Amino acid sequence: MIVYPDIEIKDGKTVNLTRGLENNPTIYDISPLNAAKQFEADGAEWLHVIDIDGVFQGGRHNAEVICEIIEQVKIPVQVGGGIRTASAVDWWLEHGAARVVLGTAAVVDQHLVWGACGRHPGKVVVAVDAKDGLAMIDGWRTQTSFNALDLARKFENSGVAAIIYTDINRFEEDPESSLAPTTEMGTELNIPVISTGTVSNLDDISNLRLLPNIDGVIIGRALFNKTFNLKQALEVAQEPGVDSSLATTGVAPRHPDVTYLPAKHINCFSVYATDTDKSVAFYDKLGFTQHKNDVFGEKGTIELRHQCGAGVLLIPIQDKVISPGHAFVGVDSIAKTRSHLELKDIKYDESRTSEGHTFLGVKDPDGNTIKFSVEY
């Protein structure tokens, strides 16, 4: 589980908003840049940096300070706060942000998310802030009618890198709050979930680490108040995860559904292979198992079968030069497919059509292309 130290910036200063109140910030005696450098020195893999003035007013208000952080640290920086237009997304990524966070904009203009993901695959994160189960926007000032989980589901196949889920009730230390909403979010979504608003002590990190599909945790106040330090947080977060035997009781490993490719239909296709052993090993990672040899009278041809019923014919060639082919595979979830490919260490390219459909493309050892899409 990745720990994202949270640096919130208001009027150029490092702050934390008590209960999210704009006019009552806690101001810390350390500059945002020095805080970033200290977190990097302590082992942070990522930084989460928020323009608080942008959260409440929209637009860029602390861009100079944030760009200074991006330029002077070597770890990736995830930037949020006031990013509500396509041009704002492009601007931050052009200025070195590793990822941008869309919160209010994602709720009021979901097409913005689809377009941003199409232009910048893997670099857009959606923040869902929830109170009493409903999504909040405008810095938690406006309650919407959207159920938080239903809203998050709308982005399942949009190409977003993760969902940042804020449990406002827990952040506000509601005595009735629990990790149940965060657990539900992780269980129901295939997109990686980053939790925030849930950590006040090291035990909270330990508990989050055991929840399904919680990919990371954002921590700010506890670090700046020195409840614990980043090194301690990282030690807890990097402890062994959930035992897969616990999955039947409702606690699952991070990738409970990606040990197989989530294919729903495949047209049988043939490919030429210069090294059938390499090709068999590659397709085995995608869930195609060897069925039989010498099918259809072609000597040396190998038939591979996927559990969804479709097959691939590997036709051996030696010196003959043949242009690589391509095939399309329908899947039930781009998020699951992406996770499966990453789990199997298969490189892929991500692209989108003008209609917003996402494709993941991989190449086999002979350059044959396979494209995965929900829409196929």
C-alpha positions in Angstrom: 0.0 0.0 0.0 1.4 3.4 -1.0 1.5 6.2 1.5 0.9 9.6 -0.1 2.1 12.4 2.2 -0.4 15.3 1.9 0.8 18.8 1.4 -2.1 21.4 1.5 -1.2 24.9 0.4 -3.1 28.1 1.1 -1.7 31.5 0.4 1.7 29.9 -0.2 1.7 28.3 3.3 1.5 24.7 4.5 -1.9 24.2 6.2 -4.5 21.8 7.3 -8.2 22.6 7.3 -9.8 21.7 10.6 -13.0 19.9 9.7 -12.6 21.3 6.2 -13.3 24.9 7.2 -11.7 27.3 4.7 -11.3 30.2 7.2 -9.9 28.3 10.1 -6.7 26.6 8.8 -4.0 25.2 11.0 -0.8 26.8 9.6 2.4 24.7 10.0 5.9 26.3 10.5 7.4 24.6 7.4 7.3 25.7 3.8 5.6 23.4 1.3 8.9 22.9 -0.5 10.8 22.0 2.6 8.0 19.6 3.6 8.2 18.0 0.2 11.9 17.6 0.5 11.6 16.1 4.0 9.0 13.6 2.9 11.2 12.6 0.0 14.2 12.1 2.3 12.1 10.0 4.6 11.3 7.5 1.8 8.0 8.8 0.2 7.2 7.2 -3.2 4.6 9.9 -4.1 3.5 13.3 -2.9 -0.1 14.5 -2.9 -0.2 18.3 -3.2 -3.4 20.3 -3.0 -4.0 24.0 -3.9 -6.5 24.8 -1.2 -7.4 28.2 -2.6 -8.2 26.4 -5.9 -10.5 24.0 -4.1 -12.7 26.8 -2.9 -12.3 29.3 -5.7 -11.3 27.2 -8.8 -8.3 27.9 -10.9 -4.6 28.1 -10.0 -3.6 30.1 -6.9 -0.4 28.4 -5.7 0.9 27.1 -9.0 4.3 28.7 -8.5 4.9 27.0 -5.2 3.6 23.6 -6.5 5.7 23.8 -9.7 8.8 24.5 -7.5 8.0 21.3 -5.6 7.6 19.4 -8.9 11.0 20.7 -10.1 13.0 20.0 -7.0 11.9 16.6 -5.9 12.6 13.4 -7.8 9.4 11.5 -6.8 6.1 11.9 -8.7 3.7 14.6 -7.6 -0.1 14.2 -7.7 -1.7 17.6 -7.9 -5.3 18.6 -7.1 -7.4 21.6 -6.2 -9.3 23.9 -8.7 -8.6 21.7 -11.8 -12.0 22.1 -13.5 -11.3 22.4 -17.2 -9.5 20.4 -20.0 -7.0 23.2 -20.4 -6.2 23.1 -16.6 -5.6 19.3 -16.8 -3.3 19.8 -19.8 -1.5 22.7 -18.1 -0.5 20.8 -15.0 0.6 17.7 -16.9 2.7 19.9 -19.2 4.3 21.5 -16.1 5.4 18.2 -14.7 2.6 16.8 -12.5 2.6 13.0 -12.6 -1.2 12.9 -12.1 -4.0 15.3 -11.7 -6.9 15.0 -9.3 -10.4 15.9 -10.5 -13.0 16.3 -7.7 -15.8 18.8 -8.2 -15.2 18.9 -12.0 -15.6 15.1 -12.1 -19.1 15.3 -10.5 -20.5 18.2 -12.5 -18.8 17.4 -15.9 -18.2 13.7 -16.3 -17.3 14.1 -20.0 -14.3 16.1 -18.8 -13.0 13.0 -17.1 -13.5 10.9 -20.2 -11.7 13.4 -22.4 -8.8 13.9 -20.0 -8.3 10.2 -19.7 -8.3 9.9 -23.5 -5.6 12.5 -23.8 -3.6 11.4 -20.8 -4.1 7.7 -20.0 -3.1 6.7 -16.5 -2.6 10.3 -15.4 -6.1 11.2 -14.1 -7.4 10.4 -10.7 -11.0 11.1 -9.5 -11.7 12.3 -6.0 -15.0 11.2 -4.4 -15.7 13.0 -1.1 -18.6 11.6 0.8 -20.7 12.5 3.9 -23.5 10.3 5.0 -23.1 8.3 1.8 -23.6 11.3 -0.6 -21.0 13.0 -2.7 -19.9 16.5 -1.6 -18.3 19.1 -3.9 -16.9 22.7 -3.7 -14.6 21.9 -0.8 -17.3 19.9 1.1 -19.7 22.9 1.1 -22.3 21.5 -1.3 -24.1 18.2 -0.9 -25.1 16.4 -4.1 -27.8 13.8 -4.7 -25.2 11.3 -6.0 -24.6 8.2 -3.9 -20.8 8.1 -3.5 -20.4 4.5 -4.6 -22.7 4.9 -7.6 -20.7 8.0 -8.6 -17.4 6.1 -8.4 -18.8 3.2 -10.5 -19.4 5.7 -13.3 -15.7 5.9 -13.8 -15.0 2.2 -13.8 -14.1 2.0 -17.5 -13.2 5.7 -18.1 -9.5 5.0 -17.8 -8.9 6.8 -14.5 -5.8 5.6 -12.6 -7.6 5.5 -9.2 -10.4 6.7 -7.1 -9.5 8.9 -4.1 -12.2 8.3 -1.5 -12.7 10.7 1.4 -14.9 9.5 4.3 -15.8 12.9 5.7 -17.6 11.5 8.7 -14.5 9.7 9.8 -12.3 12.7 9.0 -14.6 14.8 11.3 -14.2 12.2 14.0 -17.9 11.3 14.0 -18.2 8.7 16.9 -20.5 6.6 14.8 -18.1 6.4 11.8 -16.2 3.3 10.9 -14.2 1.9 8.0 -17.3 0.3 6.5 -17.8 2.9 3.7 -14.1 2.6 2.7 -14.4 -1.2 2.8 -17.4 -1.1 0.6 -15.7 1.2 -1.9 -12.7 -1.1 -2.1 -14.8 -4.2 -2.4 -17.2 -2.9 -5.1 -14.8 -1.2 -7.3 -12.2 -2.7 -9.7 -10.3 0.6 -9.9 -7.6 1.0 -7.3 -8.9 3.0 -4.3 -6.8 5.6 -2.4 -8.2 6.3 1.1 -8.1 9.7 2.8 -9.6 11.1 5.9 -9.2 7.8 7.7 -5.9 7.9 9.5 -5.3 9.4 12.9 -2.8 6.7 14.2 -0.7 3.8 13.0 -3.4 1.3 13.8 -5.6 3.0 11.2 -2.9 2.4 8.5 -2.6 -1.3 9.6 -6.4 -1.7 9.3 -6.5 0.0 5.9 -3.8 -2.3 4.7 -6.0 -5.3 5.3 -9.0 -3.9 3.4 -9.8 -5.1 -0.2 -8.4 -3.1 -3.1 -7.1 -0.2 -1.0 -4.1 0.8 -3.1 -2.9 3.7 -1.1 -3.6 6.1 1.8 -3.2 9.9 1.9 -1.9 11.2 5.2 -1.4 14.9 6.2 -2.6 16.0 9.6 -1.1 13.1 11.6 2.3 13.6 9.9 2.4 17.4 10.4 1.1 17.1 14.0 3.9 14.5 14.6 1.5 11.8 15.8 3.9 9.5 14.0 6.5 10.1 11.3 6.5 9.0 7.7 9.1 6.2 8.2 6.8 4.6 10.8 3.8 4.9 8.4 5.8 3.3 5.6 6.9 0.4 7.8 3.3 -0.4 8.7 2.0 0.1 5.1 4.7 -2.2 3.7 3.9 -5.1 6.1 2.4 -8.3 4.4 -1.1 -7.9 3.1 -4.2 -10.0 3.4 -4.0 -13.8 3.4 -6.0 -15.0 0.4 -7.7 -17.6 2.6 -9.6 -14.7 4.2 -11.3 -13.8 1.0 -14.4 -16.0 1.8 -15.0 -13.9 4.9 -15.2 -10.7 2.9 -11.6 -9.5 3.1 -9.9 -10.1 -0.2 -6.4 -9.5 -1.6 -5.8 -6.4 -3.7 -6.4 -8.2 -7.0 -9.1 -10.7 -6.2 -10.5 -10.8 -9.7 -7.5 -10.5 -12.0 -5.8 -13.9 -11.7 -7.6 -14.6 -15.0 -8.2 -12.4 -18.0 -11.9 -11.2 -17.7 -12.7 -12.1 -21.3 -16.3 -12.5 -22.3 -16.0 -13.3 -26.0 -13.2 -13.8 -28.5 -13.3 -14.6 -32.1 -11.1 -17.5 -32.8 -8.0 -16.3 -34.6 -4.7 -17.6 -36.0 -1.2 -16.2 -35.6 2.1 -17.1 -37.1 4.8 -18.0 -34.6 8.6 -18.2 -35.1 9.1 -19.7 -31.7 6.1 -21.7 -30.5 7.4 -22.2 -27.0 7.7 -18.4 -26.5 4.2 -17.9 -27.9 2.7 -20.7 -25.8 4.2 -19.1 -22.7 2.9 -15.6 -23.7 -0.7 -16.7 -24.4 -0.6 -18.8 -21.2 -0.4 -15.6 -19.2 -3.6 -14.4 -20.9 -5.4 -17.6 -19.9 -5.0 -19.6 -23.1 -4.0 -23.2 -22.4 -2.7 -25.7 -24.9 -5.4 -27.9 -26.3 -4.0 -30.1 -29.0 -1.4 -30.1 -31.8 -1.6 -30.6 -35.6 -5.1 -29.4 -35.9 -6.7 -28.9 -39.3 -3.9 -30.9 -40.9 -1.3 -28.2 -40.4 1.8 -29.9 -39.1 3.1 -28.4 -35.9 0.0 -26.1 -35.5 -0.9 -25.7 -31.8 -4.5 -24.9 -30.6 -4.8 -22.8 -27.5 -8.1 -22.5 -25.6 -9.4 -19.8 -23.3 -11.9 -20.6 -20.5 -14.5 -18.4 -22.3 -14.5 -20.9 -25.1 -12.5 -19.2 -27.8 -9.2 -20.3 -29.2 -5.9 -19.3 -30.9 -4.1 -21.3 -33.5 -0.3 -20.9 -33.4 1.0 -21.7 -36.9 4.8 -22.2 -36.9 6.9 -20.5 -39.5 10.7 -20.3 -40.0 12.2 -18.2 -42.7 8.9 -17.0 -44.2 8.3 -13.2 -43.7 4.7 -12.5 -42.9 3.2 -9.2 -41.7 1.9 -9.3 -38.1 -1.8 -9.7 -37.6 -4.3 -8.5 -35.0 -7.3 -9.6 -33.0 -9.9 -8.0 -30.8 -11.0 -9.4 -27.4 -14.1 -8.4 -25.6 -13.7 -8.0 -21.8 -16.1 -7.2 -19.0 -13.9 -4.7 -17.4 -11.0 -2.5 -18.6 -9.9 -2.0 -15.0 -9.7 -5.8 -14.4 -7.9 -6.3 -17.7 -5.4 -3.6 -16.9 -4.7 -5.1 -13.5 -4.3 -8.6 -14.9 -1.8 -7.4 -17.5 0.2 -5.6 -14.8 0.0 -8.6 -12.5 1.4 -10.8 -15.3 4.0 -8.2 -16.2 2.7 -7.8 -19.8 3.4 -4.4 -21.4 0.4 -2.7 -22.9 -0.6 0.5 -24.7 -3.8 2.4 -23.8 -5.8 4.4 -26.3 -9.2 5.8 -26.7 -11.5 6.4 -29.7 -13.3 9.6 -30.4 -16.4 8.0 -28.9 -14.6 7.5 -25.6 -14.1 3.7 -25.8 -10.9 2.5 -24.1 -8.6 -0.1 -25.8 -5.7 -1.9 -24.2 -3.3 -3.3 -26.8 -0.6 -5.9 -26.3 1.9 -7.6 -28.7 2.8 -11.2 -28.7 6.5 -12.3 -29.3 6.0 -12.1 -33.1 4.4 -8.6 -33.1 0.8 -9.7 -33.5 -1.5 -7.2 -31.8 -4.3 -8.1 -29.5 -6.7 -5.3 -28.4 -9.0 -5.5 -25.4 -12.2 -3.5 -25.1 -15.5 -3.5 -23.3 -17.2 -2.2 -26.3 -16.0 -4.9 -28.7 
